[in-house]
């Protein structure tokens, strides 16, 4: 039996005006999500100047039940899932994270669900292998050309933009440590989430089979382009490995079980 599934996302001021079509694409999924949760902030952070009034087309979709807006502290991309985890960590409920400028085609949610049901692994539409070289995590650029494992594995990074299905049981409580997350991975939530899930043995997989998802527009403000594209993720990976070694006696480089 499939647990109830929420879809959780956030948005920033430059993108809020085109969020309604994204939400509509999520509501149109079959099976339908129980709730679409939109986490927004009044305050500014990095590329986000804060949200005032909702655009009329988005406000028309918000009914307080199936589509809900929650006003939260601005923690950047972590708003996509940490508020949900704060309520559901350790539960059997499922959540799919989504992005605010991607249109999700019919069959997207069904395929994520089927992948999770088949293997019990964290299931993304797309993912990168976490490549190891000489006993260390290789530079992020080397992950792109490498082949994904055929089966769910620890050394797989699901990509949040295209959607990732998680269970409330996929993380330890330390994932909620937003102060540390923002100190060492302020714009790399995918990496923070993956390191915590892998540490407790949660494998991941991709089910999109290389199918690209349409974006509403290209070239707008993006944390990837602004902060992570020019080697920023390599700095985050190094910081995560150092933090996890010192705090938990665990590193992605030394993890086994794939």
N, C-alpha and C positions, 0 to 999 in steps of 0.2 A: 504494500500500500504506500502510495506517495504521500509524504507529509505535506502540510500546507506550505506553500511557497510564496515568499515575499520577493519583490524586486526593489532594490534600494539604490538610490543614486543621489548625486548632488549636482549643483550647477554654480556658475560664477556670473558676475554681472555682464560681461561681454557676450554670454551665450544664452542668458535667460529668455531673451526674446524669441529664440527658436527652439525652446524646449518642448512646446506643446506637441509638435509632430513626433518627437521621440516618445513622449508618454503615450500618445495614441498608438504607436507601433507596439508598445509593451502591452497595452490593454487588449490589443487585437490578437494576442497569442492564444493558441489552442494546444494544450490546456491553458486556461487563464490563470494568472497569478491571483493569490488571495488579496494582496495589497500592493500598490505601488507607493513607495515611501520616498519623498523628496526632502532631503535635508539641506536647508538653506541658512544663511547667516546675514544679519544686519551689518556686522562689522567687516572691515576689510582685512585681506591677507594676500600677499603676493599679487597675483594677477586679478584677484577679486576685489572690487571696490565696495562690495556689500550690496544686498538686494533690498530695494524699497517695496513698492507695490508690485504685485504679480501682473504680468501681461494678461490682457483680457482673455485671450484664447486658452492660456494655461489655467487661469482662475476658473474658467467654465468647466474644466475637467476635475477640479479638486472638489470632492464631495464630503471629505472628512471620514470616509469609510474605505471605499476601494482605492481612492487616491487621496493621500494625506501629505500635508506639508508640515514638517517639524522645524522650528527655528532653534538652531543650536549654535554653540560656540564655533567660531571659524577656525577649524583645524585643517583647512585645505582638503586634499583628496581623502583624508581619513574619515571625513563625514560620510563617505559612501557606505561604510560598513561598521565603524566602531560604535556609533549610537545604537545600531541594531544589535551588535554583539553585547553591548552593555545590558540589554534586556533579555537576550536569548542564549548567551554563552552556556554551553553544557547541555542545551536542549536538543531535541531531535528535529526541530523546525529547520527548514531550508531557506536560504536566501540566495538570490542571484544579483550580483552587482552589475550595474550598467553605466554607460557613459552618457553625457549630455549632448553629444553632437553626432550620434550614430543612430541610423534607422535600422531597426531589428526586423528581419523578414519573418514571414510565417514559417514555422518549423524550427526557429531558433531555440525557443524555450523547450520544445519537445525533445530536441536532440540533446540538449544539456541534461535533461531529466533522464533520458534513456542511457546516456553515458554513466551517470551517477548510479542508476539502478544496476547496471551491468557489472560495475567494478567496486563501487563504494568509495571511489577516489574523488578528490576535488576535481571538478570538470570545467575546463575553460573552452571557449570556442577556438581560441588560438593560444599558443604557448611557445616558449623557447626552451631548448635544453640548457641546463646550467652546466657549462663545460668546465672540466677540470684539466689542468696542465701542471705536471711536475709537483703534484701534491697540493696545488692551490687552485682557487677558483680563477679561471681564465678571464681576460678582459671581456667586457660585455659585448664588444663588437664581434668577438669570435663565436658568440652563441647563435648569431643569425644564420650562418651558413651550415651549422651542424644539424644532423638528423635527430629528430625526436625518438626516444625509445618506443618500441612497438607496444609495450605494456605500461600501465601507470608506474611512476617512479618518483623517488624523492627529488632527484635532480631535474625537475621540470618546473618552469615558471609560467603559470597561467597569466595571460595579459588582460588586465581589467577592462580595457576599452571595449573589447568585443563581448564581454560578459563572462562571469565565472560563477559557478554554483558551489556554494559552501553549505555545510551543516553547522549548527551551533556547537557540535562536538569536535570540530576540526581544529580548534585552537586551545592553547592553555590560557589561563587568566592574564598572564604577562603581556599578551598581545594588546591589552587595553591600556598599557603604560604610554599614554600619549606624550608625556613630557620627554621620555627617551626616544620615542618614535620621531618626534619633531626635531630632536637634537641631532640624531644621526641619519635620518632618512626623511627629511621634511617634504620632499616631493616624490618619493619613491615608495608609495604605499604597497605596491605589488611585491616589492622585495621584502619589506617588513613582514607582511602577511605570510609570504612563502617560507621565510626562515623560521618563523614560529611554528607553522604547521609541520614543516619537515622535522623539526626538533622532536616532536612527539610521534613521528613515524607516519605522518599522513602523506600518502602519495598523490600525484596529480597527473592529469592527462588532458589532451585536446581532442575535440570531436568535430571541428569545423572543416577538416579535410582540405585546408587551403583556400576555402571560399572567403573572399573579402567581403566585409559588410560596408554598405554605403554610408558615407558621412554627409551631413547636411551641407557643410561648406568646408573648404580646405583653406589653410593659410591663416586662420584666426589665432587668437592667443592660446597657447598650449604649454603646460608645464614641461612636457617632453622637449619641445623645441627651445623653451626658454632656459631650462635648468639641466636636463638630463642628456640631451643629444651630444654635447661636446665632452663626453667622458665623465659626466656627473654621476652616472650609475656605478662606475668603477670605484669612485670614492665612497659611495654608499656601501657597496659590497665589502670593501676593506674595513669600513667602520662596523658593519654588522658582524663580520668574522671576528674582529677584535672584541666586540661587546659580548657576543655569545660565548666565546672562549673564556673570557674572564668571569662571566656571570653564571654560565651553565656548564662549563667544561665541554662544550660541543661546538663543532664547526661544520659548515656545509662541505668543506673540502674533505673532511675526515669521515663524513657520514656514510654509512653503508646500508644496504638493504634494497637497492634497486633491483 
